[in-house]
Amino acid sequence: MTTVTPDQIKASLGVLKAIADTIKELKEVPSGELYAGVMGSLSLEEYNTVIGILKQAGVITESNYLLKWNI
């Protein structure tokens, strides 16, 4: 089992918030375009996890790779 530190949790929440804030500001954005902007910092798997969390929370929807802010 891997131990997750408080700093790692804080960093993960920061990434989640930054991506959510970006989608919120843009209202909608192609997922590939957004990933291209963060690919130097996040792997594709990490990016997909963040997008999945936001979709599951109902904050965003995705249709034909277009991410839309719901709130």
N, CA, C and O atoms as a GROMACS GRO file, in nm:
protein
  284
    1MET      N    1   0.084  -0.118   0.000
    1MET     CA    2   0.000   0.000   0.000
    1MET      C    3   0.089   0.125   0.000
    1MET      O    4   0.186   0.133   0.075
    2THR      N    5   0.056   0.220  -0.084
    2THR     CA    6   0.131   0.344  -0.093
    2THR      C    7   0.075   0.446   0.005
    2THR      O    8  -0.046   0.464   0.016
    3THR      N    9   0.164   0.510   0.075
    3THR     CA   10   0.123   0.615   0.168
    3THR      C   11   0.114   0.747   0.094
    3THR      O   12   0.208   0.786   0.024
    4VAL      N   13   0.003   0.815   0.108
    4VAL     CA   14  -0.017   0.945   0.046
    4VAL      C   15   0.004   1.052   0.153
    4VAL      O   16  -0.055   1.046   0.261
    5THR      N   17   0.089   1.147   0.121
    5THR     CA   18   0.120   1.251   0.218
    5THR      C   19   0.020   1.367   0.206
    5THR      O   20  -0.046   1.383   0.103
    6PRO      N   21   0.009   1.446   0.312
    6PRO     CA   22  -0.078   1.564   0.305
    6PRO      C   23  -0.039   1.659   0.191
    6PRO      O   24  -0.126   1.720   0.129
    7ASP      N   25   0.090   1.670   0.163
    7ASP     CA   26   0.134   1.757   0.054
    7ASP      C   27   0.088   1.704  -0.082
    7ASP      O   28   0.054   1.782  -0.171
    8GLN      N   29   0.088   1.573  -0.098
    8GLN     CA   30   0.040   1.514  -0.223
    8GLN      C   31  -0.110   1.536  -0.241
    8GLN      O   32  -0.157   1.563  -0.351
    9ILE      N   33  -0.184   1.524  -0.132
    9ILE     CA   34  -0.328   1.549  -0.138
    9ILE      C   35  -0.354   1.695  -0.174
    9ILE      O   36  -0.439   1.724  -0.258
   10LYS      N   37  -0.280   1.784  -0.111
   10LYS     CA   38  -0.294   1.928  -0.139
   10LYS      C   39  -0.263   1.958  -0.285
   10LYS      O   40  -0.335   2.035  -0.349
   11ALA      N   41  -0.158   1.898  -0.338
   11ALA     CA   42  -0.120   1.920  -0.478
   11ALA      C   43  -0.226   1.866  -0.572
   11ALA      O   44  -0.260   1.929  -0.672
   12SER      N   45  -0.279   1.747  -0.540
   12SER     CA   46  -0.384   1.687  -0.626
   12SER      C   47  -0.509   1.773  -0.629
   12SER      O   48  -0.569   1.792  -0.734
   13LEU      N   49  -0.548   1.824  -0.514
   13LEU     CA   50  -0.666   1.911  -0.508
   13LEU      C   51  -0.640   2.041  -0.584
   13LEU      O   52  -0.731   2.096  -0.646
   14GLY      N   53  -0.517   2.090  -0.580
   14GLY     CA   54  -0.482   2.210  -0.654
   14GLY      C   55  -0.495   2.189  -0.804
   14GLY      O   56  -0.545   2.276  -0.876
   15VAL      N   57  -0.450   2.073  -0.853
   15VAL     CA   58  -0.462   2.039  -0.995
   15VAL      C   59  -0.608   2.028  -1.034
   15VAL      O   60  -0.650   2.081  -1.137
   16LEU      N   61  -0.687   1.959  -0.952
   16LEU     CA   62  -0.830   1.944  -0.978
   16LEU      C   63  -0.898   2.080  -0.988
   16LEU      O   64  -0.977   2.104  -1.079
   17LYS      N   65  -0.867   2.169  -0.894
   17LYS     CA   66  -0.928   2.302  -0.894
   17LYS      C   67  -0.883   2.384  -1.014
   17LYS      O   68  -0.964   2.454  -1.075
   18ALA      N   69  -0.756   2.375  -1.049
   18ALA     CA   70  -0.705   2.452  -1.163
   18ALA      C   71  -0.774   2.410  -1.294
   18ALA      O   72  -0.810   2.496  -1.374
   19ILE      N   73  -0.790   2.281  -1.313
   19ILE     CA   74  -0.857   2.234  -1.435
   19ILE      C   75  -1.004   2.272  -1.434
   19ILE      O   76  -1.058   2.316  -1.535
   20ALA      N   77  -1.069   2.256  -1.319
   20ALA     CA   78  -1.210   2.296  -1.308
   20ALA      C   79  -1.225   2.446  -1.335
   20ALA      O   80  -1.316   2.486  -1.408
   21ASP      N   81  -1.138   2.527  -1.278
   21ASP     CA   82  -1.146   2.673  -1.298
   21ASP      C   83  -1.125   2.710  -1.445
   21ASP      O   84  -1.190   2.802  -1.495
   22THR      N   85  -1.036   2.639  -1.512
   22THR     CA   86  -1.012   2.666  -1.654
   22THR      C   87  -1.137   2.636  -1.737
   22THR      O   88  -1.176   2.716  -1.821
   23ILE      N   89  -1.198   2.520  -1.712
   23ILE     CA   90  -1.320   2.484  -1.787
   23ILE      C   91  -1.431   2.584  -1.754
   23ILE      O   92  -1.504   2.626  -1.843
   24LYS      N   93  -1.443   2.621  -1.628
   24LYS     CA   94  -1.546   2.717  -1.588
   24LYS      C   95  -1.528   2.850  -1.660
   24LYS      O   96  -1.625   2.908  -1.709
   25GLU      N   97  -1.405   2.897  -1.666
   25GLU     CA   98  -1.378   3.026  -1.732
   25GLU      C   99  -1.408   3.021  -1.882
   25GLU      O  100  -1.462   3.116  -1.938
   26LEU      N  101  -1.372   2.910  -1.945
   26LEU     CA  102  -1.391   2.897  -2.090
   26LEU      C  103  -1.534   2.857  -2.128
   26LEU      O  104  -1.574   2.870  -2.243
   27LYS      N  105  -1.611   2.807  -2.031
   27LYS     CA  106  -1.748   2.757  -2.051
   27LYS      C  107  -1.749   2.621  -2.122
   27LYS      O  108  -1.823   2.531  -2.082
   28GLU      N  109  -1.669   2.606  -2.226
   28GLU     CA  110  -1.652   2.479  -2.294
   28GLU      C  111  -1.517   2.480  -2.364
   28GLU      O  112  -1.468   2.584  -2.407
   29VAL      N  113  -1.457   2.361  -2.373
   29VAL     CA  114  -1.324   2.350  -2.434
   29VAL      C  115  -1.306   2.206  -2.484
   29VAL      O  116  -1.348   2.112  -2.417
   30PRO      N  117  -1.246   2.189  -2.600
   30PRO     CA  118  -1.216   2.054  -2.646
   30PRO      C  119  -1.117   1.987  -2.548
   30PRO      O  120  -1.018   2.048  -2.508
   31SER      N  121  -1.145   1.865  -2.512
   31SER     CA  122  -1.062   1.795  -2.415
   31SER      C  123  -0.917   1.784  -2.460
   31SER      O  124  -0.825   1.801  -2.380
   32GLY      N  125  -0.896   1.757  -2.586
   32GLY     CA  126  -0.758   1.745  -2.638
   32GLY      C  127  -0.682   1.876  -2.627
   32GLY      O  128  -0.562   1.876  -2.599
   33GLU      N  129  -0.751   1.985  -2.650
   33GLU     CA  130  -0.689   2.117  -2.640
   33GLU      C  131  -0.649   2.144  -2.495
   33GLU      O  132  -0.540   2.194  -2.468
   34LEU      N  133  -0.738   2.111  -2.402
   34LEU     CA  134  -0.707   2.131  -2.261
   34LEU      C  135  -0.591   2.042  -2.218
   34LEU      O  136  -0.501   2.086  -2.148
   35TYR      N  137  -0.593   1.916  -2.261
   35TYR     CA  138  -0.484   1.826  -2.226
   35TYR      C  139  -0.351   1.874  -2.283
   35TYR      O  140  -0.248   1.865  -2.216
   36ALA      N  141  -0.352   1.927  -2.405
   36ALA     CA  142  -0.229   1.978  -2.466
   36ALA      C  143  -0.167   2.087  -2.378
   36ALA      O  144  -0.044   2.102  -2.374
   37GLY      N  145  -0.251   2.162  -2.310
   37GLY     CA  146  -0.201   2.268  -2.223
   37GLY      C  147  -0.142   2.219  -2.093
   37GLY      O  148  -0.063   2.290  -2.030
   38VAL      N  149  -0.178   2.099  -2.051
   38VAL     CA  150  -0.130   2.048  -1.921
   38VAL      C  151  -0.040   1.926  -1.935
   38VAL      O  152   0.007   1.873  -1.835
   39MET      N  153  -0.017   1.878  -2.058
   39MET     CA  154   0.055   1.753  -2.077
   39MET      C  155   0.198   1.757  -2.025
   39MET      O  156   0.257   1.651  -2.001
   40GLY      N  157   0.255   1.874  -2.006
   40GLY     CA  158   0.388   1.882  -1.948
   40GLY      C  159   0.387   1.858  -1.798
   40GLY      O  160   0.492   1.834  -1.738
   41SER      N  161   0.270   1.866  -1.737
   41SER     CA  162   0.257   1.851  -1.593
   41SER      C  163   0.182   1.725  -1.551
   41SER      O  164   0.204   1.673  -1.442
   42LEU      N  165   0.094   1.675  -1.639
   42LEU     CA  166   0.011   1.559  -1.606
   42LEU      C  167   0.023   1.453  -1.714
   42LEU      O  168   0.032   1.484  -1.833
   43SER      N  169   0.023   1.328  -1.672
   43SER     CA  170   0.016   1.219  -1.770
   43SER      C  171  -0.127   1.213  -1.822
   43SER      O  172  -0.218   1.271  -1.763
   44LEU      N  173  -0.147   1.142  -1.931
   44LEU     CA  174  -0.282   1.126  -1.985
   44LEU      C  175  -0.371   1.055  -1.882
   44LEU      O  176  -0.488   1.090  -1.867
   45GLU      N  177  -0.317   0.956  -1.813
   45GLU     CA  178  -0.394   0.885  -1.711
   45GLU      C  179  -0.437   0.978  -1.598
   45GLU      O  180  -0.551   0.972  -1.552
   46GLU      N  181  -0.347   1.064  -1.553
   46GLU     CA  182  -0.381   1.159  -1.447
   46GLU      C  183  -0.487   1.258  -1.495
   46GLU      O  184  -0.582   1.289  -1.423
   47TYR      N  185  -0.471   1.307  -1.618
   47TYR     CA  186  -0.567   1.400  -1.677
   47TYR      C  187  -0.706   1.334  -1.685
   47TYR      O  188  -0.806   1.394  -1.646
   48ASN      N  189  -0.710   1.211  -1.735
   48ASN     CA  190  -0.838   1.141  -1.746
   48ASN      C  191  -0.902   1.117  -1.610
   48ASN      O  192  -1.024   1.120  -1.598
   49THR      N  193  -0.821   1.094  -1.508
   49THR     CA  194  -0.873   1.078  -1.372
   49THR      C  195  -0.938   1.207  -1.325
   49THR      O  196  -1.048   1.204  -1.268
   50VAL      N  197  -0.872   1.320  -1.347
   50VAL     CA  198  -0.928   1.450  -1.307
   50VAL      C  199  -1.059   1.477  -1.380
   50VAL      O  200  -1.158   1.517  -1.318
   51ILE      N  201  -1.061   1.455  -1.510
   51ILE     CA  202  -1.183   1.477  -1.589
   51ILE      C  203  -1.293   1.384  -1.540
   51ILE      O  204  -1.409   1.425  -1.529
   52GLY      N  205  -1.259   1.260  -1.511
   52GLY     CA  206  -1.357   1.165  -1.459
   52GLY      C  207  -1.417   1.208  -1.327
   52GLY      O  208  -1.537   1.194  -1.305
   53ILE      N  209  -1.334   1.260  -1.239
   53ILE     CA  210  -1.383   1.310  -1.109
   53ILE      C  211  -1.480   1.426  -1.130
   53ILE      O  212  -1.585   1.431  -1.066
   54LEU      N  213  -1.444   1.518  -1.218
   54LEU     CA  214  -1.531   1.634  -1.243
   54LEU      C  215  -1.662   1.592  -1.308
   54LEU      O  216  -1.768   1.648  -1.277
   55LYS      N  217  -1.658   1.494  -1.398
   55LYS     CA  218  -1.781   1.444  -1.461
   55LYS      C  219  -1.867   1.372  -1.359
   55LYS      O  220  -1.989   1.392  -1.355
   56GLN      N  221  -1.806   1.288  -1.276
   56GLN     CA  222  -1.881   1.214  -1.176
   56GLN      C  223  -1.946   1.307  -1.074
   56GLN      O  224  -2.054   1.278  -1.023
   57ALA      N  225  -1.881   1.418  -1.045
   57ALA     CA  226  -1.936   1.516  -0.951
   57ALA      C  227  -2.047   1.600  -1.015
   57ALA      O  228  -2.118   1.672  -0.946
   58GLY      N  229  -2.062   1.589  -1.148
   58GLY     CA  230  -2.166   1.665  -1.217
   58GLY      C  231  -2.127   1.808  -1.249
   58GLY      O  232  -2.211   1.889  -1.289
   59VAL      N  233  -2.001   1.839  -1.230
   59VAL     CA  234  -1.952   1.975  -1.255
   59VAL      C  235  -1.937   2.002  -1.404
   59VAL      O  236  -1.962   2.113  -1.451
   60ILE      N  237  -1.896   1.898  -1.478
   60ILE     CA  238  -1.881   1.911  -1.623
   60ILE      C  239  -1.951   1.795  -1.692
   60ILE      O  240  -1.980   1.692  -1.631
   61THR      N  241  -1.977   1.814  -1.821
   61THR     CA  242  -2.022   1.705  -1.907
   61THR      C  243  -1.928   1.699  -2.026
   61THR      O  244  -1.861   1.796  -2.060
   62GLU      N  245  -1.925   1.583  -2.089
   62GLU     CA  246  -1.840   1.566  -2.206
   62GLU      C  247  -1.922   1.503  -2.318
   62GLU      O  248  -1.986   1.400  -2.298
   63SER      N  249  -1.919   1.566  -2.433
   63SER     CA  250  -1.988   1.514  -2.550
   63SER      C  251  -1.898   1.535  -2.671
   63SER      O  252  -1.858   1.648  -2.700
   64ASN      N  253  -1.867   1.427  -2.740
   64ASN     CA  254  -1.777   1.435  -2.856
   64ASN      C  255  -1.647   1.506  -2.821
   64ASN      O  256  -1.598   1.589  -2.898
   65TYR      N  257  -1.592   1.474  -2.705
   65TYR     CA  258  -1.466   1.528  -2.655
   65TYR      C  259  -1.471   1.677  -2.623
   65TYR      O  260  -1.367   1.739  -2.604
   66LEU      N  261  -1.590   1.734  -2.616
   66LEU     CA  262  -1.606   1.873  -2.577
   66LEU      C  263  -1.648   1.876  -2.431
   66LEU      O  264  -1.751   1.819  -2.395
   67LEU      N  265  -1.569   1.943  -2.348
   67LEU     CA  266  -1.599   1.955  -2.206
   67LEU      C  267  -1.680   2.082  -2.183
   67LEU      O  268  -1.641   2.189  -2.229
   68LYS      N  269  -1.792   2.070  -2.113
   68LYS     CA  270  -1.878   2.186  -2.086
   68LYS      C  271  -1.899   2.201  -1.937
   68LYS      O  272  -1.922   2.103  -1.866
   69TRP      N  273  -1.892   2.324  -1.890
   69TRP     CA  274  -1.918   2.356  -1.750
   69TRP      C  275  -2.068   2.351  -1.724
   69TRP      O  276  -2.145   2.406  -1.802
   70ASN      N  277  -2.109   2.286  -1.617
   70ASN     CA  278  -2.253   2.268  -1.589
   70ASN      C  279  -2.310   2.362  -1.485
   70ASN      O  280  -2.431   2.384  -1.483
   71ILE      N  281  -2.229   2.416  -1.402
   71ILE     CA  282  -2.282   2.491  -1.287
   71ILE      C  283  -2.293   2.639  -1.317
   71ILE      O  284  -2.336   2.716  -1.232
   0.00000   0.00000   0.00000
